Amino acid sequence: MTKLDTLLSEALLDQGKLDKERLDSLVREAQEAQESLAAVLMRHKIFPEADILKILAEKLNLRYLDLKGVSIEKAVLDRVPLKIATYYRFIPVEIKDRLLTIAVHYPLDIKTQDEIRTQLGFDIDAVLSCSEDILEALKKYYGLAAETMEKIISRADIPETLSSGAPQEKIEDIEKLAETASVIKLVNQIILEAYRKRSTDIHLEPYRQGVALRYRIDGVLYDTNVPAEIKNLLSAIISRIKIMSNLNIVERRLPQDGRAVVRVQEQVLDLRISTLPTPYGESVVIRILPTQMLFNLEKLGLSKRDVAIFETLIQKPHGIIFVTGPTGSGKTTTLYTCLSKINTKERKIITIEDPIEYEMPGITQIQVFPDIGLDFARGLRSALRHDPDVMMVGEARDLETAETAIRVALTGHLVFSTLHTNDAASAITRLIDIGIEPYLVASSVEAFIAQRLIRLICADCKYEDRAIPLELKGMIARDSGLDSPEKVRVYRGKGCATCNFTGFFGRTAIYEILLVDEAIKDLILRKTPSSQIKKIAVARGMQTLRQDGWQKTLAGLTTPEEVMKVTSMEEGLDSIPVKQEAATSSEADRRVYKRLDSKIKIRYKVFKSQEELLQRGFTREQLSTIKNISAGGLLFAADEALPVGAILELKIEMQDGDAAIDCLARIVRVSEVTGDEEGYDIAVCFLDITSAQRARLDRYVEAVFR
């Protein structure tokens, strides 16, 4: 039993943390396993390391320091060489006069303190900190893998050409260096650190001034502190990466792509490596993909309503489903989740991908090779001879691929594919523009699903932001159908050690699902512009990307900035429901827009259920007078009751001398009027009014109030 174990066991008894019988059994276990008592306590999860250090600190009259909340000055680090800090496993914290405070994970004996004092020339004040925090601090302040690089640089057998940064003439020397334990350890440390930080990509970029190492975490690139000596080791690092991925280490003038499989702890990772020649060396990007993933619709970020829609779509016997969005928006993950949901022994599923991102048992996956003629279209035609029930085409990037996929869907197969468009409705235009006939699109496509990825607020440092501008609250309220901006609550992350002080931890998706029903099919056949299709789809209940983003903002999952960063302003798609009762003065104060009681002439015609209304005697266009109006909607009189939810085409003849306003509106309330003026009051909210038109209405109302 070591002296430290004796001190710890005495402290546990003195402070009443454990009874003697329990402590004796743990001490015996530690002796039999030849482990420290602290290691046994942590292995059994009786005490975490921080609690053990606090117990020891109280026993020995030492301080415990949480390094996560400490900032260390560069002047302090410059006075302590890395090799001494790593050898004795401490991090310097501060210097006052001749006293150096260092953080260690165990109490130092007198001999060790004397050694450090002799080498550094300072008196030593040791404080206790967690070992993991000390290692993180060494990486943060001295640079990632700094100790390994120092050992490599100090090796006597490193060629002079490498340490000077000049090109290596003898390939054998670089390959030999790349296979040494030090360089292998260095590359492994870079990959391991990326995995621990939840990085999806590693960027190694050479410049004139040095080498940048960056990790992409939650979609954002972050610089990693690395020692300047990494520039001298770039050739060796790249050679090691090329050897791992079976690339040609001699070829530096051409881009190369490869892959490697590595194990990190219990997780097997698939690494996709790509190199590019630059004037200062090769630039390398490593994409990190887990070989096994648990795919779940609920974890994608879908609402209950959208989950139900997805489950209905993927159970259809035939048809094609397009997922749209830019590169890196999570389209492939969504498709894999759909396939995983329907992957049963009764179904034959074949995918054609470039590249295969995840391996899925029970699914036949084909990697395209355009260089030998195996592209998406050829792979799709060949896969048909393998009797598939469901097929996935990585991307419908040309006419041949898109047309083949659509015709496969028409022959009784369920097909999934992707397109690069800004929203769901634009995918219709894209297909028609590349040469697909509208009747093929209308008859084969079941849905267009647009998606984006947004970062999630860190749960450990989440707080409500009460300083949100009223304009932003008003925009969220309008798009979300709330009657008051006061109902909008916005949350943010302060930044903590859990989220690496970014305020965000993880990502989720926002969706826009355009179901191709009879009404949408009719619009496709008439080659209606995508903007008009989107307006009508929204009027029929489709939720846009921004609206889905606002729902996640209101739920406290993300910030407004994240939503606005990946979605565009949707002019005319926001609306404020008209209240059924006359607004009191307090209600009027809460309105986003003021309402004016004014008689303005409008012309309207019913856009939805037109045939039914014509049979009942309605004409295509009616003339009426507005009873009140705001920039969000209006109330007008009608002789007959119109169905709630119907879409109207309005022509508002303004009294300000400018042109009339043409827009679409949805009926939200119909009230029967009794007395002298018999008829119906029709309340509508605007659907596709532009920002300029809305501002014009608002100015008109404000001018009358003044």
Secondary structure, DSSP 8 states (H G I E B T S, - for coil): --HHHHHHHHHHHHTTSS-HHHHHHHHHHHHHHT--HHHHHHHTTSS-HHHHHHHHHHHHT--B--GGG----HHHHHTS-HHHHHHHTEEEEEEETTEEEEEESS---HHHHHHHHHHH-SEEEEEE--HHHHHHHHHHHH-TTHHHHHHHHH-TTS-HHHHTT---S-HHHHHHHHTSHHHHHHHHHHHHHHHHTTEEEEEEEE-SS-EEEEEEETTEEEEE---GGGGGGHHHHHHHHHHHTT--SS--SS-EEEEEEEEETTEEEEEEEEEEEETTEEEEEEEEEES-----SGGGT--HHHHHHHHHHHT-SSEEEEEE--TTSSHHHHHHHHHHHH--TT--EEEEESS--S--TT-EEEE-BGGGTB-HHHHHHHHGGG--SEEEES---SHHHHHHHHHHHHTT-EEEEEE--SSHHHHHHHHHHTT--HHHHHHHEEEEEEEEEEEEE-TTSEEE-----HHHHHHHHHHHT-S-GGG---EEE---TTTTTSSEEEEEEEEEEEE--HHHHHHHHTT--HHHHHHHHHHTT---HHHHHHHHHHTTSS-HHHHHHHS---TT-------SS---HHHHHH-SS--B----EEEEEE-SSHHHHHHTT--S-EEEEEEEE-SSEEEEEESS---TT-EEEEEE--SSSS--EEEEEEEEEEEEE-SSS-EEEEEEEESS--HHHHHHHHHHHHHHH-
